[in-house]
Amino acid sequence: MEKIRTIDRMVAGFRAFRSTYYEQRPERAVSLVEGAQQPEVLLIACSDSRVDPAILTNAEPGELFVVRNVAALVPPCEQDGAYHGTSAAIEYAVRDLKVADVIVLAHSGCGGMRALVAARQGQKMDRPFINPWISLMGDCAGHEDDDPDPVSQSSLRRSLSNLRTFPFVRDAENAGKIVLHGWWFDMREGILWQLDQESDTFVQMV
């Protein structure tokens, strides 16, 4: 039996999407196209193919403004004229789209966090773009063993802290216009944890 290629299933998936949103619910497509996007949530997630935020949350088109990068990292605010894709997306979501919630979604078994742990142990990786990116979290806690998951959770805390270095994020949060959330997905167990920022502990959500 011939194996069905992933790209062929993707095309079939688009046909199903088109059927749902353009044939069965055309009014939804019209509202998305003719009106400005109005997502209520900015979700910063990992590029990992196993952790698609729209699939995990069963989100509808137009509900999430998603930023994905290696290890779901938020860099600190740096206005130096360099290229800052994640920061640009955060700025647009908060200042222009006026999102009400910002979620950083990290996860277990993250390759970026494994690379960070390896780098701490002196293993050099020939990745001129990944290395400096993950070094953003180089001093995060959890490096006392080989388990990347504690590092991932520590990195999530740091990303939330870095979010607050952006003046427009900090001002919006202080004014009660946005709420920052830290979520951590355990892929093996299928459990979603939330960081309780007052106690600095993770509590099970789902």
Buried (B, 14 or more C-beta within 10 A) or exposed (E): EEEEEEEEEEEEEEEEEEEEBEEEEEEBBEEBEEEEEEBBBBBBBBBBEEBBBBEBBEBEBBBBBBBBBBBBBBBBBEEEEEEBEBBEBBBBBBEEBEBEEBBBBBBBBBBBBBBBBBBBEEEEEEEEEBBEBBEBBEEBEBBEEEBBBBBBBBBBBBBBEBBBEBEEBBEBBEEEEBEBBBBBBBEEEEBBBBBEEEEEEBEEEE
